[in-house]
Amino acid sequence: MKILQVLPALGQGGVERGTVEIARALADAGIPNAVASAGGRLVHALDELGVEHLRLPLDRKNPFTLRSCAKKLAEYCAANDVTLMHVRSRAPAWAVKWASKRCGVKWIATFHGVYGTEPKFLKIPYNRVMLQGERTIAISEYVRRHILDTYKGVDPEKLVLIHRGANTGAFSPDAVPREVWMAKKTEQYGFEADRPVITLPGRLTRWKGQEIFLEALGMMRNRRFGVLILGSDQGRTEYSDHLRTMAGKLSDETRVVFRDHTSQMPLVYALSDIVVNASSAQPEAFGRTIPEAQATGRLVLATAHGGACETVKDGETGFLVPPGDAKAMAAKLDEMLEMPEEAKAKMRAAAVESVRANFSTAKMCEKTLALYRELHGEAK
């Protein structure tokens, strides 16, 4: 068995990290594998694993470019005894489909999100390519249900639910020593040592709900806490300036800190008391920050739609509030800050156990490799 994963590029994102995690799991299991993409900052991670990277312009949507990629993918598969291709995005999926017809190698796809469907006459056929391999992995039950509701005629037996996962080695209650995160809390972020910190991670874009979050902070009874809003505006300076204006209107007792993307997420979670996922205009397909924070033993508050309804058991492993409801979010944040320590400890422990049992990187890799082996067995 040899697996070739295919994606647009290897930048810093959830799809890209998942690709590297599967590559690592395959290497650890002694299964030959390679990755094809347009390159990016995570190629070095493949180099460290000894996993070959095939550089192709798979980040382009031009059909002529994709046809050329298909030819090169087919040639690579034939020359290197590839037995299965696994594609993770729509444009490269067309190249993989065409390559499969050339070389006869089976392929599967992962539906990493809920793709736009307007205009339907154009987008539905374009997206449907992700459903034309041997199997399609849905990263949450929310995504699986969306596929069945949107793309008529899909065989439910060809859909495989494999939740994305948090790395429970990197994200654990003991991953960052207290003295380290406490020093970062006070020195790097300027929060007082005894103040709780509420963190909202995620790129600065309206659907992520930063406006609702800041509105909620202004409605709270509690005022004495720190707020960390972590994420790049990706050039949306008008929106990020608007958020800073909103933050400036909060109580003087509330310290709000904005930071760009960081590679030190285990440390960020460790210094946080509450981690919020406030997506409002559209649901998260999965929402990886939720299980990461839970695995670290942090209290989590999320909006009750999309993948969050699977990773958060309301009142047991975290809390859910209606999307776009600032008043409900404010009330729940007050409640969480005022919870007895015993209740907080119980919820944190339940959250850690839930991630380890259901939403870990190890589980994701185990189920994905099992699917590869199943399809390899069918091919014999």
ABEGO torsion letter per residue (X at the ends): XBBBBBBABBBBBAAAAAAAAAAAAAAAAGBBBBBBBAEEAAAAAAAAAGBBBBBBBAABABAAAAAAAAAAAAAAAAAAGBABBBBABAAAAAAAAAAAAAAGBBBBBBBABBBBAOBAAAAAAAAAAAAABABBBBABAAAAAAAAAABBGBBAAABBBBBBBBBAAABBAAABBAAAAAAAAAAAAGBBAABBBBBBBEBBBAAAGAAAAAAAAAABABABBBBBBBEBAGGBAAAAAAAAAAAAABBAABBBBBBBBBAAAAAAAAABABBBBABAABBBAAGAAAAAAAAAGBBBBBBBBEAAAAABBBGAAEBBBBBGBAAAAAAAAAAAAABBAAAAAAAAAAAAAAAAAAABAAAAAAAAAAAAAAAAAAAX
